[in-house]
Amino acid sequence: MSLLVVRAYLKLICLEIYLARNDFSGLYEAVKNYPPQRHPSSSNSVDLVCRAVDIACVCYWKRVLCLQRSAATACLLKRFGIPAHMIIGTQQMPFRSHAWVEVDGRVVSDKPYMRDMYQVLAEC
């Protein structure tokens, strides 16, 4: 588990570069084109990856936004052969946006009712 937390932390740092440059399209493309593993890992990999990203976010030197967290989670899940999708949505009143991760149409990195609260703008 500790190696997975280190990987999650390093992924947060890599994604921080996109955010520091205000390069949203670069971050989006990085997640979209992240090369998936051919053979899926064990059935508990989703929970392990999500837990590792949670721990890495707690240890991160600054507040991690949902976009960075979701991008890191999606990339790590793809690395383990899990077909993850980062979802970006908005809400009109009050206006806000949010990002989360889904696997097989199921929210894995947030509350299960995110699609009910937000209109989906993009999936990658």
C-alpha positions as CSV (number, residue, x, y, z in Angstrom):
1,M,0.0,0.0,0.0
2,S,2.8,2.5,0.8
3,L,4.3,2.2,-2.7
4,L,0.8,2.9,-4.1
5,V,0.6,6.0,-1.9
6,V,4.0,7.2,-3.2
7,R,2.8,6.7,-6.8
8,A,-0.4,8.6,-6.0
9,Y,1.6,11.4,-4.5
10,L,3.9,11.6,-7.5
11,K,0.9,11.6,-9.9
12,L,-0.5,14.6,-7.9
13,I,2.8,16.4,-8.4
14,C,2.8,15.7,-12.2
15,L,-0.7,16.9,-12.5
16,E,0.1,20.0,-10.5
17,I,2.3,21.2,-13.4
18,Y,-0.8,21.3,-15.7
19,L,-2.7,23.3,-13.1
20,A,0.1,25.7,-12.4
21,R,0.2,26.5,-16.1
22,N,-3.6,26.8,-16.3
23,D,-3.4,24.0,-18.9
24,F,-6.8,22.4,-18.5
25,S,-6.7,20.9,-22.0
26,G,-3.3,19.4,-21.3
27,L,-4.5,17.8,-18.1
28,Y,-7.7,16.5,-19.9
29,E,-5.6,15.0,-22.7
30,A,-3.1,13.4,-20.2
31,V,-6.0,11.6,-18.5
32,K,-7.8,10.7,-21.7
33,N,-4.7,9.3,-23.4
34,Y,-3.2,7.6,-20.3
35,P,-2.2,4.1,-21.5
36,P,-4.3,1.4,-19.8
37,Q,-2.8,-1.9,-18.6
38,R,-4.0,-4.8,-20.7
39,H,-4.7,-7.1,-17.8
40,P,-6.9,-5.9,-15.0
41,S,-5.7,-6.3,-11.4
42,S,-7.6,-7.8,-8.6
43,S,-11.2,-6.9,-7.8
44,N,-10.2,-4.8,-4.7
45,S,-7.8,-2.6,-6.8
46,V,-10.4,0.1,-7.1
47,D,-10.7,0.5,-3.4
48,L,-6.9,0.3,-2.9
49,V,-6.2,3.0,-5.5
50,C,-8.9,5.3,-4.1
51,R,-7.6,4.9,-0.6
52,A,-4.0,5.5,-1.7
53,V,-5.1,8.7,-3.5
54,D,-7.0,9.8,-0.3
55,I,-3.8,9.3,1.8
56,A,-1.6,11.1,-0.7
57,C,-4.1,14.1,-0.8
58,V,-3.9,14.3,3.0
59,C,-0.1,14.3,2.9
60,Y,0.1,16.8,-0.1
61,W,1.7,20.1,0.8
62,K,-1.4,22.1,-0.3
63,R,-5.1,21.6,-0.8
64,V,-5.8,19.2,-3.6
65,L,-8.8,20.2,-5.8
66,C,-11.3,17.7,-7.1
67,L,-9.9,17.9,-10.7
68,Q,-6.4,17.0,-9.6
69,R,-7.6,14.3,-7.3
70,S,-9.9,12.8,-10.0
71,A,-7.2,12.9,-12.7
72,A,-4.7,11.1,-10.4
73,T,-7.3,8.5,-9.5
74,A,-8.3,7.9,-13.1
75,C,-4.7,7.5,-14.3
76,L,-3.8,5.1,-11.5
77,L,-6.9,3.0,-12.0
78,K,-6.0,2.8,-15.8
79,R,-2.5,1.8,-14.8
80,F,-4.0,-1.2,-13.0
81,G,-6.1,-2.2,-16.0
82,I,-9.4,-0.7,-14.7
83,P,-11.5,1.2,-17.3
84,A,-11.8,4.4,-15.3
85,H,-13.3,7.7,-16.6
86,M,-12.8,11.1,-15.1
87,I,-16.1,13.0,-15.3
88,I,-16.4,16.8,-15.2
89,G,-19.8,18.3,-14.5
90,T,-21.4,21.7,-13.6
91,Q,-24.4,22.8,-11.6
92,Q,-26.2,26.0,-12.5
93,M,-27.7,27.3,-9.3
94,P,-25.5,28.0,-7.5
95,F,-22.9,27.7,-10.1
96,R,-20.2,25.2,-9.4
97,S,-18.2,22.6,-11.1
98,H,-16.9,19.3,-9.9
99,A,-14.9,16.3,-11.1
100,W,-15.1,12.6,-10.0
101,V,-14.2,9.1,-11.3
102,E,-16.4,6.4,-12.5
103,V,-15.8,2.7,-13.3
104,D,-18.4,0.9,-15.3
105,G,-20.9,3.8,-14.7
106,R,-20.4,3.6,-10.9
107,V,-18.9,6.5,-9.0
108,V,-15.8,5.3,-7.1
109,S,-14.1,8.5,-5.9
110,D,-17.1,10.5,-4.5
111,K,-20.7,10.2,-3.5
112,P,-22.7,7.8,-5.7
113,Y,-25.3,10.5,-6.7
114,M,-22.9,12.9,-8.4
115,R,-24.6,12.6,-11.8
116,D,-27.9,13.6,-10.2
117,M,-26.3,16.8,-8.8
118,Y,-24.2,17.8,-11.8
119,Q,-24.7,18.0,-15.6
120,V,-21.9,16.1,-17.3
121,L,-19.7,18.3,-19.5
122,A,-16.9,15.9,-20.3
123,E,-15.7,12.4,-19.8
124,C,-12.2,11.1,-20.4
